[in-house]
Amino acid sequence: MTTPPTTTTESTVGHGSALLQVLRDQRKTIGVAVVLVVASYWIAGQLDRWTLAGCIATGVALGLVNHLATELWLLRTIRSGEEVTRGKLASATFVRLLVLTVVAVGIAVAFWPDGIGLLLGLAIFRLIALVMTTIPLLKELKKP
């Protein structure tokens, strides 16, 4: 008796391996986030602004979580084989950014004036992640 060949789909792979793949694929981005967190504590700590350093680090962490959640959603969508429509993309992005905004603004207001560092950390991480995503894309488009 021979056993039928098995195929790997999202249902058999599971969500854990998708998360592990995203973490593996985003090693450089995670490394940059860690460097930014360490730098925020190193610089702001020398100025005795520990709350500001914590807020900047939290902003970077929120940016990283948003980035990884986006990558995970994209990977699961691609693996499922379903067609991505503008509506699905817009609604998933809207919900994710709404939650991120509510959390970020809530923490920033709670720790005001040092809480503004959270928004700064979020913006700096987003800018760096955008550059890290765009450069490989541009290199790929430049190839003949």
DRENTOR-890277 format. One record per residue: residue number from 1; residue in three letters; x, y, z of N, C-alpha, C, O, CB in turn. Coordinates in steps of 0.02 Angstrom, whole numbers. Glycine has a CB too. Layout:
N
<site NUM; Ala; <X; Y; Z>; <X; Y; Z>; <X; Y; Z>; <X; Y; Z>; <X; Y; Z>>
...
END
This chain:
144
<site 1; Met; <42; -59; 0>; <0; 0; 0>; <44; 62; 0>; <93; 67; 37>; <-48; 0; 61>>
<site 2; Thr; <26; 108; -41>; <62; 171; -42>; <17; 225; -12>; <-44; 223; -17>; <83; 191; -114>>
<site 3; Thr; <48; 270; 19>; <10; 325; 49>; <7; 382; -1>; <55; 395; -37>; <41; 348; 116>>
<site 4; Pro; <-49; 416; -2>; <-56; 472; -49>; <-9; 529; -29>; <4; 539; 31>; <-129; 497; -52>>
<site 5; Pro; <16; 566; -78>; <60; 621; -61>; <22; 675; -22>; <-37; 686; -34>; <91; 652; -124>>
<site 6; Thr; <57; 706; 23>; <25; 759; 63>; <45; 826; 35>; <101; 835; 9>; <44; 753; 137>>
<site 7; Thr; <1; 872; 40>; <15; 941; 19>; <17; 985; 81>; <-18; 972; 130>; <-37; 966; -33>>
<site 8; Thr; <56; 1035; 77>; <62; 1082; 133>; <18; 1141; 119>; <28; 1178; 71>; <136; 1104; 144>>
<site 9; Thr; <-31; 1151; 161>; <-75; 1208; 155>; <-76; 1245; 221>; <-45; 1223; 269>; <-147; 1188; 134>>
<site 10; Glu; <-110; 1302; 222>; <-114; 1342; 283>; <-144; 1301; 340>; <-124; 1309; 398>; <-155; 1405; 272>>
<site 11; Ser; <-193; 1257; 325>; <-225; 1220; 378>; <-178; 1168; 408>; <-181; 1154; 468>; <-288; 1186; 352>>
<site 12; Thr; <-134; 1138; 367>; <-88; 1088; 395>; <-25; 1120; 423>; <5; 1093; 470>; <-70; 1036; 343>>
<site 13; Val; <-5; 1176; 396>; <55; 1210; 420>; <43; 1240; 488>; <85; 1236; 532>; <79; 1263; 370>>
<site 14; Gly; <-14; 1271; 496>; <-30; 1303; 559>; <-6; 1374; 561>; <32; 1397; 519>; <0; 1264; 615>>
<site 15; His; <-30; 1409; 612>; <-14; 1480; 618>; <55; 1491; 648>; <87; 1542; 635>; <-67; 1515; 661>>
<site 16; Gly; <78; 1444; 688>; <143; 1451; 720>; <200; 1455; 670>; <245; 1497; 678>; <155; 1394; 767>>
<site 17; Ser; <199; 1413; 620>; <254; 1414; 572>; <251; 1477; 528>; <303; 1501; 506>; <252; 1352; 528>>
<site 18; Ala; <192; 1503; 516>; <187; 1566; 479>; <220; 1623; 519>; <256; 1664; 492>; <113; 1584; 462>>
<site 19; Leu; <207; 1623; 583>; <237; 1673; 627>; <313; 1665; 629>; <350; 1714; 627>; <208; 1669; 697>>
<site 20; Leu; <336; 1603; 634>; <408; 1590; 634>; <440; 1612; 569>; <496; 1638; 568>; <422; 1516; 648>>
<site 21; Gln; <406; 1600; 513>; <433; 1620; 449>; <438; 1696; 445>; <487; 1723; 420>; <390; 1593; 392>>
<site 22; Val; <387; 1731; 468>; <388; 1805; 468>; <446; 1829; 512>; <481; 1876; 493>; <321; 1834; 493>>
<site 23; Leu; <455; 1799; 570>; <509; 1820; 615>; <577; 1807; 582>; <623; 1848; 589>; <505; 1782; 681>>
<site 24; Arg; <583; 1751; 547>; <646; 1736; 511>; <658; 1786; 454>; <713; 1811; 445>; <645; 1665; 483>>
<site 25; Asp; <605; 1800; 417>; <611; 1846; 359>; <625; 1918; 380>; <656; 1956; 342>; <548; 1843; 318>>
<site 26; Gln; <604; 1936; 439>; <611; 2005; 462>; <667; 2014; 514>; <663; 2059; 556>; <545; 2029; 492>>
<site 27; Arg; <717; 1970; 512>; <773; 1974; 560>; <807; 2042; 560>; <822; 2069; 613>; <824; 1920; 546>>
<site 28; Lys; <819; 2070; 501>; <853; 2135; 498>; <810; 2190; 528>; <836; 2233; 564>; <870; 2152; 425>>
<site 29; Thr; <746; 2188; 515>; <701; 2239; 543>; <697; 2233; 619>; <697; 2283; 654>; <630; 2232; 512>>
<site 30; Ile; <694; 2172; 643>; <694; 2161; 716>; <760; 2185; 746>; <760; 2216; 800>; <682; 2086; 732>>
<site 31; Gly; <815; 2172; 712>; <880; 2196; 735>; <883; 2272; 739>; <910; 2300; 787>; <935; 2170; 690>>
<site 32; Val; <856; 2305; 688>; <855; 2378; 688>; <813; 2404; 747>; <831; 2453; 779>; <828; 2405; 621>>
<site 33; Ala; <757; 2371; 759>; <714; 2391; 815>; <751; 2384; 882>; <746; 2428; 925>; <649; 2349; 816>>
<site 34; Val; <787; 2330; 890>; <826; 2320; 952>; <879; 2374; 959>; <889; 2401; 1014>; <859; 2250; 952>>
<site 35; Val; <913; 2391; 904>; <964; 2444; 906>; <932; 2511; 925>; <960; 2549; 964>; <1000; 2450; 838>>
<site 36; Leu; <873; 2526; 897>; <839; 2588; 913>; <818; 2591; 987>; <824; 2644; 1019>; <777; 2597; 869>>
<site 37; Val; <795; 2535; 1014>; <776; 2533; 1085>; <837; 2544; 1129>; <834; 2584; 1176>; <742; 2465; 1102>>
<site 38; Val; <891; 2510; 1114>; <953; 2518; 1153>; <977; 2590; 1148>; <997; 2620; 1198>; <1008; 2469; 1129>>
<site 39; Ala; <976; 2619; 1088>; <999; 2688; 1078>; <955; 2737; 1117>; <981; 2786; 1144>; <998; 2705; 1004>>
<site 40; Ser; <890; 2724; 1119>; <846; 2771; 1155>; <863; 2771; 1230>; <865; 2824; 1261>; <772; 2752; 1145>>
<site 41; Tyr; <875; 2712; 1258>; <894; 2709; 1328>; <963; 2737; 1340>; <975; 2770; 1391>; <891; 2637; 1354>>
<site 42; Trp; <1009; 2725; 1294>; <1077; 2749; 1302>; <1080; 2826; 1299>; <1112; 2858; 1341>; <1123; 2719; 1248>>
<site 43; Ile; <1046; 2855; 1251>; <1048; 2928; 1242>; <1005; 2963; 1295>; <1029; 3007; 1330>; <1024; 2947; 1172>>
<site 44; Ala; <942; 2944; 1301>; <898; 2977; 1349>; <917; 2961; 1421>; <906; 3001; 1466>; <825; 2957; 1336>>
<site 45; Gly; <946; 2902; 1432>; <968; 2884; 1499>; <1024; 2928; 1524>; <1027; 2945; 1583>; <990; 2812; 1501>>
<site 46; Gln; <1068; 2948; 1479>; <1122; 2993; 1498>; <1096; 3062; 1518>; <1129; 3098; 1555>; <1173; 2999; 1442>>
<site 47; Leu; <1038; 3079; 1492>; <1007; 3143; 1509>; <959; 3136; 1569>; <924; 3183; 1587>; <969; 3171; 1449>>
<site 48; Asp; <958; 3076; 1599>; <915; 3060; 1655>; <841; 3068; 1637>; <801; 3092; 1677>; <931; 3105; 1715>>
<site 49; Arg; <823; 3048; 1576>; <754; 3051; 1552>; <730; 2980; 1537>; <717; 2962; 1480>; <748; 3095; 1488>>
<site 50; Trp; <724; 2940; 1590>; <708; 2869; 1582>; <637; 2858; 1557>; <625; 2811; 1519>; <717; 2834; 1649>>
<site 51; Thr; <591; 2901; 1577>; <522; 2894; 1552>; <519; 2908; 1477>; <485; 2873; 1441>; <474; 2942; 1590>>
<site 52; Leu; <555; 2958; 1455>; <559; 2973; 1384>; <589; 2914; 1346>; <564; 2895; 1293>; <599; 3037; 1371>>
<site 53; Ala; <643; 2885; 1372>; <674; 2828; 1340>; <626; 2769; 1335>; <622; 2735; 1284>; <737; 2807; 1379>>
<site 54; Gly; <588; 2758; 1389>; <538; 2704; 1388>; <483; 2717; 1337>; <460; 2670; 1304>; <508; 2696; 1456>>
<site 55; Cys; <463; 2779; 1331>; <410; 2796; 1282>; <436; 2787; 1210>; <400; 2762; 1167>; <386; 2868; 1293>>
<site 56; Ile; <497; 2809; 1197>; <526; 2799; 1131>; <532; 2724; 1115>; <514; 2702; 1060>; <596; 2833; 1125>>
<site 57; Ala; <556; 2686; 1164>; <562; 2614; 1154>; <494; 2581; 1143>; <488; 2535; 1102>; <597; 2582; 1215>>
<site 58; Thr; <443; 2604; 1178>; <376; 2578; 1168>; <350; 2595; 1099>; <317; 2554; 1067>; <328; 2605; 1222>>
<site 59; Gly; <365; 2655; 1075>; <345; 2674; 1007>; <377; 2630; 954>; <345; 2609; 906>; <362; 2747; 994>>
<site 60; Val; <442; 2616; 964>; <477; 2571; 917>; <446; 2501; 920>; <437; 2469; 869>; <553; 2568; 934>>
<site 61; Ala; <431; 2478; 981>; <400; 2412; 989>; <332; 2409; 956>; <316; 2359; 922>; <394; 2394; 1063>>
<site 62; Leu; <291; 2461; 964>; <226; 2462; 931>; <234; 2462; 855>; <196; 2429; 820>; <186; 2524; 953>>
<site 63; Gly; <283; 2499; 830>; <296; 2500; 758>; <316; 2431; 733>; <295; 2409; 680>; <349; 2551; 741>>
<site 64; Leu; <358; 2397; 772>; <380; 2330; 753>; <321; 2281; 753>; <314; 2240; 707>; <435; 2305; 801>>
<site 65; Val; <280; 2284; 804>; <221; 2240; 808>; <175; 2253; 748>; <150; 2205; 718>; <182; 2251; 874>>
<site 66; Asn; <165; 2316; 730>; <124; 2332; 672>; <155; 2304; 608>; <120; 2275; 566>; <114; 2408; 666>>
<site 67; His; <220; 2312; 601>; <255; 2287; 541>; <250; 2211; 536>; <235; 2184; 483>; <329; 2308; 544>>
<site 68; Leu; <261; 2176; 592>; <258; 2103; 591>; <186; 2079; 580>; <176; 2028; 546>; <285; 2075; 657>>
<site 69; Ala; <137; 2114; 608>; <67; 2095; 597>; <49; 2103; 524>; <12; 2061; 496>; <20; 2138; 640>>
<site 70; Thr; <73; 2155; 492>; <60; 2165; 420>; <91; 2108; 380>; <59; 2080; 336>; <88; 2232; 397>>
<site 71; Glu; <154; 2092; 394>; <188; 2038; 358>; <153; 1971; 369>; <146; 1931; 323>; <261; 2034; 380>>
<site 72; Leu; <131; 1958; 430>; <96; 1895; 445>; <30; 1891; 408>; <13; 1839; 381>; <84; 1889; 521>>
<site 73; Trp; <-7; 1946; 406>; <-71; 1947; 370>; <-59; 1934; 296>; <-95; 1895; 265>; <-107; 2014; 380>>
<site 74; Leu; <-8; 1965; 267>; <8; 1955; 197>; <28; 1883; 182>; <6; 1853; 133>; <63; 2002; 175>>
<site 75; Leu; <69; 1854; 225>; <91; 1785; 216>; <32; 1737; 220>; <26; 1692; 178>; <143; 1766; 267>>
<site 76; Arg; <-11; 1745; 269>; <-69; 1701; 276>; <-116; 1709; 216>; <-146; 1660; 193>; <-107; 1716; 341>>
<site 77; Thr; <-124; 1770; 192>; <-167; 1781; 134>; <-139; 1748; 72>; <-176; 1717; 34>; <-177; 1856; 122>>
<site 78; Ile; <-74; 1754; 62>; <-41; 1723; 4>; <-46; 1647; 9>; <-61; 1613; -40>; <32; 1745; -1>>
<site 79; Arg; <-32; 1620; 68>; <-35; 1547; 77>; <-105; 1519; 68>; <-113; 1463; 44>; <-10; 1529; 146>>
<site 80; Ser; <-155; 1557; 86>; <-224; 1532; 79>; <-246; 1528; 7>; <-292; 1491; -10>; <-272; 1576; 119>>
<site 81; Gly; <-213; 1566; -37>; <-229; 1564; -108>; <-288; 1607; -127>; <-306; 1611; -186>; <-243; 1494; -128>>
<site 82; Glu; <-318; 1640; -79>; <-375; 1683; -95>; <-352; 1748; -126>; <-296; 1772; -113>; <-417; 1697; -32>>
<site 83; Glu; <-394; 1776; -167>; <-377; 1838; -201>; <-385; 1897; -153>; <-435; 1902; -118>; <-421; 1848; -264>>
<site 84; Val; <-336; 1940; -153>; <-339; 1999; -109>; <-374; 2055; -147>; <-351; 2076; -201>; <-268; 2020; -86>>
<site 85; Thr; <-428; 2078; -119>; <-464; 2134; -150>; <-446; 2198; -114>; <-419; 2198; -59>; <-541; 2122; -148>>
<site 86; Arg; <-461; 2253; -147>; <-448; 2318; -115>; <-486; 2325; -50>; <-461; 2353; -1>; <-466; 2375; -163>>
<site 87; Gly; <-547; 2299; -49>; <-588; 2304; 12>; <-557; 2266; 70>; <-555; 2292; 126>; <-658; 2278; -2>>
<site 88; Lys; <-534; 2205; 58>; <-503; 2166; 111>; <-439; 2199; 136>; <-427; 2204; 196>; <-488; 2095; 87>>
<site 89; Leu; <-399; 2223; 89>; <-337; 2256; 107>; <-351; 2319; 146>; <-318; 2333; 197>; <-296; 2272; 44>>
<site 90; Ala; <-399; 2359; 124>; <-415; 2421; 158>; <-444; 2408; 227>; <-425; 2443; 275>; <-465; 2461; 116>>
<site 91; Ser; <-488; 2360; 234>; <-519; 2347; 299>; <-468; 2319; 349>; <-468; 2339; 407>; <-578; 2299; 293>>
<site 92; Ala; <-424; 2274; 327>; <-373; 2247; 372>; <-325; 2302; 394>; <-306; 2305; 452>; <-334; 2189; 337>>
<site 93; Thr; <-305; 2345; 347>; <-260; 2399; 363>; <-293; 2449; 410>; <-262; 2473; 457>; <-236; 2434; 300>>
<site 94; Phe; <-355; 2466; 396>; <-391; 2514; 438>; <-397; 2490; 510>; <-385; 2528; 556>; <-461; 2527; 409>>
<site 95; Val; <-416; 2428; 519>; <-424; 2401; 587>; <-357; 2400; 624>; <-354; 2420; 682>; <-454; 2329; 584>>
<site 96; Arg; <-305; 2377; 590>; <-239; 2374; 621>; <-214; 2443; 641>; <-189; 2453; 696>; <-190; 2340; 575>>
<site 97; Leu; <-221; 2491; 596>; <-198; 2559; 610>; <-241; 2595; 661>; <-217; 2636; 699>; <-196; 2600; 546>>
<site 98; Leu; <-306; 2579; 663>; <-350; 2608; 714>; <-329; 2585; 784>; <-325; 2625; 830>; <-423; 2588; 700>>
<site 99; Val; <-317; 2520; 791>; <-295; 2493; 856>; <-228; 2524; 875>; <-218; 2544; 932>; <-290; 2416; 853>>
<site 100; Leu; <-182; 2527; 827>; <-116; 2556; 841>; <-122; 2629; 862>; <-89; 2650; 910>; <-72; 2551; 779>>
<site 101; Thr; <-164; 2667; 829>; <-172; 2738; 844>; <-202; 2748; 913>; <-179; 2790; 952>; <-216; 2771; 792>>
<site 102; Val; <-254; 2709; 930>; <-286; 2716; 995>; <-237; 2699; 1051>; <-233; 2735; 1101>; <-348; 2670; 1000>>
<site 103; Val; <-199; 2646; 1043>; <-150; 2626; 1094>; <-95; 2679; 1100>; <-78; 2700; 1155>; <-119; 2557; 1077>>
<site 104; Ala; <-68; 2701; 1043>; <-13; 2749; 1043>; <-34; 2816; 1073>; <2; 2843; 1116>; <14; 2760; 972>>
<site 105; Val; <-90; 2842; 1053>; <-113; 2907; 1079>; <-131; 2900; 1153>; <-117; 2945; 1192>; <-174; 2933; 1038>>
<site 106; Gly; <-161; 2845; 1172>; <-178; 2834; 1242>; <-117; 2834; 1287>; <-116; 2865; 1340>; <-216; 2769; 1251>>
<site 107; Ile; <-65; 2798; 1266>; <-3; 2796; 1305>; <31; 2865; 1304>; <57; 2887; 1355>; <45; 2742; 1278>>
<site 108; Ala; <32; 2898; 1246>; <64; 2964; 1241>; <30; 3014; 1288>; <64; 3054; 1320>; <61; 2990; 1169>>
<site 109; Val; <-36; 3013; 1292>; <-72; 3059; 1335>; <-60; 3041; 1409>; <-52; 3085; 1451>; <-148; 3058; 1320>>
<site 110; Ala; <-58; 2977; 1424>; <-48; 2955; 1493>; <21; 2976; 1520>; <27; 2990; 1580>; <-55; 2880; 1499>>
<site 111; Phe; <71; 2979; 1477>; <139; 2995; 1499>; <161; 3064; 1475>; <221; 3078; 1471>; <187; 2942; 1475>>
<site 112; Trp; <113; 3107; 1459>; <130; 3173; 1434>; <173; 3211; 1483>; <158; 3206; 1542>; <66; 3213; 1418>>
<site 113; Pro; <223; 3247; 1466>; <249; 3266; 1400>; <299; 3216; 1372>; <315; 3218; 1313>; <281; 3334; 1404>>
<site 114; Asp; <324; 3170; 1414>; <372; 3120; 1388>; <339; 3072; 1339>; <373; 3040; 1300>; <403; 3081; 1446>>
<site 115; Gly; <274; 3067; 1342>; <237; 3022; 1298>; <244; 3039; 1225>; <233; 2996; 1182>; <165; 3022; 1316>>
<site 116; Ile; <262; 3101; 1209>; <272; 3119; 1140>; <329; 3078; 1110>; <331; 3068; 1049>; <287; 3195; 1134>>
<site 117; Gly; <373; 3053; 1152>; <427; 3009; 1129>; <401; 2945; 1097>; <433; 2917; 1053>; <473; 2992; 1186>>
<site 118; Leu; <343; 2922; 1120>; <313; 2862; 1091>; <296; 2875; 1017>; <311; 2833; 974>; <249; 2842; 1129>>
<site 119; Leu; <267; 2932; 1004>; <250; 2948; 934>; <313; 2958; 893>; <315; 2941; 834>; <207; 3012; 931>>
<site 120; Leu; <365; 2986; 924>; <429; 2994; 890>; <460; 2926; 874>; <483; 2915; 818>; <477; 3035; 934>>
<site 121; Gly; <460; 2881; 922>; <487; 2814; 910>; <449; 2777; 856>; <478; 2742; 815>; <485; 2774; 974>>
<site 122; Leu; <383; 2784; 857>; <341; 2753; 806>; <357; 2780; 737>; <362; 2742; 689>; <267; 2763; 822>>
<site 123; Ala; <364; 2845; 732>; <379; 2876; 667>; <448; 2858; 642>; <456; 2843; 583>; <373; 2952; 673>>
<site 124; Ile; <498; 2858; 686>; <566; 2840; 665>; <569; 2768; 642>; <599; 2753; 590>; <616; 2851; 723>>
<site 125; Phe; <537; 2723; 679>; <537; 2653; 658>; <502; 2644; 591>; <526; 2608; 548>; <504; 2609; 711>>
<site 126; Arg; <445; 2678; 583>; <408; 2671; 520>; <449; 2695; 461>; <449; 2664; 408>; <342; 2711; 524>>
<site 127; Leu; <485; 2750; 470>; <527; 2776; 416>; <583; 2727; 399>; <595; 2714; 340>; <557; 2844; 437>>
<site 128; Ile; <616; 2700; 449>; <670; 2653; 437>; <643; 2589; 405>; <674; 2562; 359>; <706; 2637; 502>>
<site 129; Ala; <587; 2564; 429>; <557; 2503; 400>; <537; 2515; 327>; <544; 2470; 285>; <496; 2480; 441>>
<site 130; Leu; <512; 2574; 312>; <494; 2591; 243>; <555; 2591; 198>; <553; 2564; 142>; <459; 2659; 240>>
<site 131; Val; <610; 2620; 221>; <672; 2621; 182>; <697; 2550; 173>; <719; 2531; 118>; <725; 2665; 216>>
<site 132; Met; <696; 2509; 226>; <721; 2441; 222>; <678; 2398; 175>; <704; 2350; 146>; <722; 2409; 291>>
<site 133; Thr; <615; 2415; 166>; <571; 2379; 121>; <580; 2404; 49>; <576; 2364; 2>; <498; 2386; 142>>
<site 134; Thr; <592; 2468; 41>; <594; 2498; -26>; <659; 2483; -62>; <658; 2471; -122>; <585; 2573; -21>>
<site 135; Ile; <715; 2484; -28>; <780; 2474; -61>; <784; 2407; -97>; <804; 2406; -155>; <836; 2479; -9>>
<site 136; Pro; <767; 2350; -66>; <769; 2287; -103>; <720; 2287; -163>; <734; 2257; -215>; <753; 2229; -57>>
<site 137; Leu; <663; 2320; -154>; <615; 2324; -209>; <644; 2362; -268>; <637; 2341; -325>; <550; 2358; -185>>
<site 138; Leu; <676; 2418; -254>; <707; 2458; -307>; <763; 2419; -341>; <771; 2423; -402>; <734; 2523; -280>>
<site 139; Lys; <802; 2382; -303>; <855; 2341; -332>; <826; 2287; -378>; <854; 2273; -431>; <897; 2309; -276>>
<site 140; Glu; <770; 2259; -358>; <738; 2207; -399>; <710; 2237; -463>; <714; 2205; -516>; <683; 2173; -359>>
<site 141; Leu; <683; 2296; -459>; <656; 2328; -519>; <711; 2349; -567>; <700; 2353; -628>; <614; 2389; -500>>
<site 142; Lys; <770; 2364; -540>; <826; 2387; -581>; <858; 2330; -622>; <889; 2343; -673>; <878; 2419; -538>>
<site 143; Lys; <850; 2268; -599>; <879; 2211; -634>; <848; 2204; -703>; <788; 2215; -712>; <869; 2146; -593>>
<site 144; Pro; <890; 2185; -753>; <863; 2177; -822>; <821; 2116; -830>; <795; 2103; -885>; <919; 2174; -872>>
END
